[in-house]
Amino acid sequence: MQTRTKTGHIKPFGLRMPDDLKKWAMEQAERDRSSLNAWLLRLLDEKREGRSAQTA
């Protein structure tokens, strides 16, 4: 996985998701001691690189 750089220059991206999916994702991020944003980015990076997400 690539090392992330500072994200201050990246424009926010609004993502709408059902409440139950957001709750689950937030629980997964908390379990991994990560922010929801960082957890989602890691999940997407793993999918892009063809690896299975470890917290699915």
N, CA, C and O atoms as a printed pandas DataFrame, in Angstrom:
     atom_number atom_name residue_name chain_id  residue_number  x_coord  y_coord  z_coord
0              1         N          MET        A               1    0.839   -1.173    0.000
1              2        CA          MET        A               1    0.000    0.000    0.000
2              3         C          MET        A               1    0.886    1.238    0.000
3              4         O          MET        A               1    1.942    1.268    0.631
4              5         N          GLN        A               2    0.436    2.247   -0.715
5              6        CA          GLN        A               2    1.197    3.474   -0.807
6              7         C          GLN        A               2    1.152    4.240    0.507
7              8         O          GLN        A               2    0.179    4.158    1.257
8              9         N          THR        A               3    2.215    4.985    0.772
9             10        CA          THR        A               3    2.233    5.846    1.947
10            11         C          THR        A               3    1.457    7.110    1.614
11            12         O          THR        A               3    1.694    7.732    0.578
12            13         N          ARG        A               4    0.565    7.477    2.454
13            14        CA          ARG        A               4   -0.263    8.668    2.221
14            15         C          ARG        A               4    0.516    9.931    2.575
15            16         O          ARG        A               4    1.336    9.949    3.493
16            17         N          THR        A               5    0.233   10.973    1.819
17            18        CA          THR        A               5    0.805   12.280    2.111
18            19         C          THR        A               5   -0.254   13.111    2.812
19            20         O          THR        A               5   -1.389   12.664    2.977
20            21         N          LYS        A               6    0.105   14.305    3.220
21            22        CA          LYS        A               6   -0.864   15.186    3.876
22            23         C          LYS        A               6   -2.030   15.428    2.937
23            24         O          LYS        A               6   -1.857   15.547    1.724
24            25         N          THR        A               7   -3.216   15.499    3.513
25            26        CA          THR        A               7   -4.417   15.604    2.691
26            27         C          THR        A               7   -5.032   17.003    2.691
27            28         O          THR        A               7   -6.155   17.173    2.218
28            29         N          GLY        A               8   -4.340   17.988    3.199
29            30        CA          GLY        A               8   -4.879   19.342    3.258
30            31         C          GLY        A               8   -5.220   19.923    1.910
31            32         O          GLY        A               8   -6.082   20.797    1.815
32            33         N          HIS        A               9   -4.571   19.466    0.876
33            34        CA          HIS        A               9   -4.822   19.997   -0.463
34            35         C          HIS        A               9   -5.934   19.247   -1.206
35            36         O          HIS        A               9   -6.285   19.627   -2.323
36            37         N          ILE        A              10   -6.488   18.203   -0.614
37            38        CA          ILE        A              10   -7.525   17.418   -1.266
38            39         C          ILE        A              10   -8.888   17.988   -0.905
39            40         O          ILE        A              10   -9.197   18.200    0.268
40            41         N          LYS        A              11   -9.697   18.231   -1.928
41            42        CA          LYS        A              11  -11.045   18.756   -1.692
42            43         C          LYS        A              11  -11.914   17.692   -1.044
43            44         O          LYS        A              11  -11.802   16.512   -1.379
44            45         N          PRO        A              12  -12.786   18.097   -0.112
45            46        CA          PRO        A              12  -13.698   17.137    0.526
46            47         C          PRO        A              12  -14.604   16.476   -0.508
47            48         O          PRO        A              12  -14.953   17.068   -1.529
48            49         N          PHE        A              13  -14.975   15.232   -0.211
49            50        CA          PHE        A              13  -15.844   14.455   -1.080
50            51         C          PHE        A              13  -16.995   13.946   -0.236
51            52         O          PHE        A              13  -16.814   13.099    0.639
52            53         N          GLY        A              14  -18.174   14.467   -0.506
53            54        CA          GLY        A              14  -19.348   14.041    0.258
54            55         C          GLY        A              14  -19.801   12.662   -0.197
55            56         O          GLY        A              14  -19.922   12.408   -1.396
56            57         N          LEU        A              15  -20.047   11.787    0.741
57            58        CA          LEU        A              15  -20.502   10.441    0.422
58            59         C          LEU        A              15  -21.740   10.146    1.248
59            60         O          LEU        A              15  -21.702   10.173    2.478
60            61         N          ARG        A              16  -22.827    9.865    0.566
61            62        CA          ARG        A              16  -24.065    9.520    1.267
62            63         C          ARG        A              16  -24.150    8.009    1.372
63            64         O          ARG        A              16  -23.905    7.287    0.406
64            65         N          MET        A              17  -24.502    7.544    2.562
65            66        CA          MET        A              17  -24.687    6.110    2.759
66            67         C          MET        A              17  -25.761    5.889    3.798
67            68         O          MET        A              17  -25.989    6.740    4.657
68            69         N          PRO        A              18  -26.424    4.745    3.721
69            70        CA          PRO        A              18  -27.465    4.447    4.704
70            71         C          PRO        A              18  -26.893    4.469    6.127
71            72         O          PRO        A              18  -25.727    4.145    6.353
72            73         N          ASP        A              19  -27.740    4.855    7.069
73            74        CA          ASP        A              19  -27.308    4.968    8.468
74            75         C          ASP        A              19  -26.707    3.676    9.003
75            76         O          ASP        A              19  -25.706    3.707    9.719
76            77         N          ASP        A              20  -27.313    2.531    8.659
77            78        CA          ASP        A              20  -26.792    1.269    9.197
78            79         C          ASP        A              20  -25.414    0.942    8.639
79            80         O          ASP        A              20  -24.578    0.380    9.347
80            81         N          LEU        A              21  -25.164    1.287    7.375
81            82        CA          LEU        A              21  -23.843    1.048    6.787
82            83         C          LEU        A              21  -22.806    1.987    7.396
83            84         O          LEU        A              21  -21.673    1.582    7.659
84            85         N          LYS        A              22  -23.193    3.231    7.617
85            86        CA          LYS        A              22  -22.272    4.188    8.238
86            87         C          LYS        A              22  -21.928    3.755    9.658
87            88         O          LYS        A              22  -20.772    3.833   10.076
88            89         N          LYS        A              23  -22.938    3.296   10.399
89            90        CA          LYS        A              23  -22.701    2.835   11.771
90            91         C          LYS        A              23  -21.713    1.668   11.767
91            92         O          LYS        A              23  -20.782    1.640   12.572
92            93         N          TRP        A              24  -21.913    0.701   10.860
93            94        CA          TRP        A              24  -21.010   -0.445   10.766
94            95         C          TRP        A              24  -19.593    0.002   10.413
95            96         O          TRP        A              24  -18.625   -0.446   11.027
96            97         N          ALA        A              25  -19.476    0.887    9.422
97            98        CA          ALA        A              25  -18.154    1.366    9.007
98            99         C          ALA        A              25  -17.468    2.114   10.154
99           100         O          ALA        A              25  -16.266    1.955   10.365
100          101         N          MET        A              26  -18.212    2.913   10.879
101          102        CA          MET        A              26  -17.628    3.641   12.014
102          103         C          MET        A              26  -17.158    2.676   13.097
103          104         O          MET        A              26  -16.114    2.893   13.711
104          105         N          GLU        A              27  -17.924    1.609   13.334
105          106        CA          GLU        A              27  -17.509    0.602   14.317
106          107         C          GLU        A              27  -16.221   -0.093   13.871
107          108         O          GLU        A              27  -15.336   -0.355   14.686
108          109         N          GLN        A              28  -16.124   -0.388   12.579
109          110        CA          GLN        A              28  -14.913   -1.029   12.065
110          111         C          GLN        A              28  -13.702   -0.109   12.203
111          112         O          GLN        A              28  -12.620   -0.542   12.600
112          113         N          ALA        A              29  -13.900    1.161   11.871
113          114        CA          ALA        A              29  -12.814    2.132   11.980
114          115         C          ALA        A              29  -12.373    2.274   13.434
115          116         O          ALA        A              29  -11.177    2.321   13.724
116          117         N          GLU        A              30  -13.338    2.343   14.343
117          118        CA          GLU        A              30  -13.013    2.461   15.763
118          119         C          GLU        A              30  -12.249    1.218   16.238
119          120         O          GLU        A              30  -11.287    1.330   16.998
120          121         N          ARG        A              31  -12.675    0.048   15.793
121          122        CA          ARG        A              31  -12.003   -1.196   16.165
122          123         C          ARG        A              31  -10.543   -1.191   15.685
123          124         O          ARG        A              31   -9.660   -1.728   16.353
124          125         N          ASP        A              32  -10.306   -0.581   14.524
125          126        CA          ASP        A              32   -8.955   -0.478   13.977
126          127         C          ASP        A              32   -8.205    0.752   14.480
127          128         O          ASP        A              32   -7.090    1.041   14.046
128          129         N          ARG        A              33   -8.851    1.478   15.416
129          130        CA          ARG        A              33   -8.267    2.713   15.966
130          131         C          ARG        A              33   -7.882    3.685   14.853
131          132         O          ARG        A              33   -6.766    4.200   14.793
132          133         N          SER        A              34   -8.851    3.907   13.986
133          134        CA          SER        A              34   -8.644    4.740   12.816
134          135         C          SER        A              34   -9.851    5.653   12.639
135          136         O          SER        A              34  -10.930    5.371   13.159
136          137         N          SER        A              35   -9.669    6.735   11.911
137          138        CA          SER        A              35  -10.819    7.571   11.574
138          139         C          SER        A              35  -11.615    6.872   10.478
139          140         O          SER        A              35  -11.094    6.004    9.777
140          141         N          LEU        A              36  -12.860    7.250   10.339
141          142        CA          LEU        A              36  -13.692    6.668    9.283
142          143         C          LEU        A              36  -13.077    6.957    7.920
143          144         O          LEU        A              36  -13.028    6.077    7.061
144          145         N          ASN        A              37  -12.618    8.164    7.722
145          146        CA          ASN        A              37  -12.011    8.532    6.446
146          147         C          ASN        A              37  -10.783    7.667    6.147
147          148         O          ASN        A              37  -10.658    7.126    5.049
148          149         N          ALA        A              38   -9.894    7.539    7.104
149          150        CA          ALA        A              38   -8.682    6.731    6.898
150          151         C          ALA        A              38   -9.042    5.273    6.655
151          152         O          ALA        A              38   -8.416    4.612    5.826
152          153         N          TRP        A              39  -10.040    4.764    7.367
153          154        CA          TRP        A              39  -10.448    3.374    7.208
154          155         C          TRP        A              39  -11.002    3.141    5.809
155          156         O          TRP        A              39  -10.666    2.150    5.161
156          157         N          LEU        A              40  -11.859    4.062    5.337
157          158        CA          LEU        A              40  -12.421    3.930    3.996
158          159         C          LEU        A              40  -11.338    4.027    2.924
159          160         O          LEU        A              40  -11.373    3.281    1.946
160          161         N          LEU        A              41  -10.383    4.929    3.094
161          162        CA          LEU        A              41   -9.288    5.041    2.127
162          163         C          LEU        A              41   -8.461    3.762    2.072
163          164         O          LEU        A              41   -8.077    3.311    0.993
164          165         N          ARG        A              42   -8.188    3.183    3.233
165          166        CA          ARG        A              42   -7.424    1.933    3.286
166          167         C          ARG        A              42   -8.199    0.804    2.599
167          168         O          ARG        A              42   -7.623    0.012    1.854
168          169         N          LEU        A              43   -9.496    0.739    2.853
169          170        CA          LEU        A              43  -10.349   -0.268    2.231
170          171         C          LEU        A              43  -10.334   -0.131    0.709
171          172         O          LEU        A              43  -10.212   -1.124   -0.008
172          173         N          LEU        A              44  -10.458    1.098    0.226
173          174        CA          LEU        A              44  -10.446    1.336   -1.220
174          175         C          LEU        A              44   -9.077    1.033   -1.830
175          176         O          LEU        A              44   -8.998    0.458   -2.916
176          177         N          ASP        A              45   -8.003    1.415   -1.144
177          178        CA          ASP        A              45   -6.651    1.097   -1.628
178          179         C          ASP        A              45   -6.450   -0.410   -1.753
179          180         O          ASP        A              45   -5.904   -0.894   -2.744
180          181         N          GLU        A              46   -6.901   -1.147   -0.735
181          182        CA          GLU        A              46   -6.747   -2.601   -0.760
182          183         C          GLU        A              46   -7.539   -3.201   -1.916
183          184         O          GLU        A              46   -7.057   -4.112   -2.590
184          185         N          LYS        A              47   -8.728   -2.707   -2.146
185          186        CA          LYS        A              47   -9.556   -3.206   -3.243
186          187         C          LYS        A              47   -8.907   -2.882   -4.582
187          188         O          LYS        A              47   -8.888   -3.724   -5.479
188          189         N          ARG        A              48   -8.385   -1.693   -4.724
189          190        CA          ARG        A              48   -7.733   -1.278   -5.967
190          191         C          ARG        A              48   -6.513   -2.148   -6.251
191          192         O          ARG        A              48   -6.236   -2.478   -7.405
192          193         N          GLU        A              49   -5.794   -2.514   -5.212
193          194        CA          GLU        A              49   -4.584   -3.320   -5.369
194          195         C          GLU        A              49   -4.887   -4.809   -5.439
195          196         O          GLU        A              49   -3.968   -5.621   -5.543
196          197         N          GLY        A              50   -6.168   -5.181   -5.382
197          198        CA          GLY        A              50   -6.547   -6.572   -5.526
198          199         C          GLY        A              50   -6.399   -7.410   -4.277
199          200         O          GLY        A              50   -6.382   -8.639   -4.347
200          201         N          ARG        A              51   -6.290   -6.758   -3.138
201          202        CA          ARG        A              51   -6.212   -7.489   -1.873
202          203         C          ARG        A              51   -7.542   -7.455   -1.181
203          204         O          ARG        A              51   -8.322   -6.522   -1.373
204          205         N          SER        A              52   -7.814   -8.452   -0.384
205          206        CA          SER        A              52   -9.035   -8.468    0.412
206          207         C          SER        A              52   -8.865   -7.543    1.586
207          208         O          SER        A              52   -7.782   -7.458    2.166
208          209         N          ALA        A              53   -9.924   -6.848    1.942
209          210        CA          ALA        A              53   -9.875   -5.991    3.127
210          211         C          ALA        A              53   -9.804   -6.875    4.348
211          212         O          ALA        A              53  -10.482   -7.901    4.410
212          213         N          GLN        A              54   -9.002   -6.499    5.314
213          214        CA          GLN        A              54   -8.819   -7.312    6.508
214          215         C          GLN        A              54   -9.962   -7.159    7.489
215          216         O          GLN        A              54  -10.143   -8.012    8.358
216          217         N          THR        A              55  -10.751   -6.076    7.369
217          218        CA          THR        A              55  -11.842   -5.858    8.314
218          219         C          THR        A              55  -13.165   -5.796    7.580
219          220         O          THR        A              55  -13.920   -4.833    7.718
220          221         N          ALA        A              56  -13.438   -6.809    6.813
221          222        CA          ALA        A              56  -14.705   -6.816    6.075
222          223         C          ALA        A              56  -15.727   -7.649    6.834
223          224         O          ALA        A              56  -16.866   -7.787    6.386
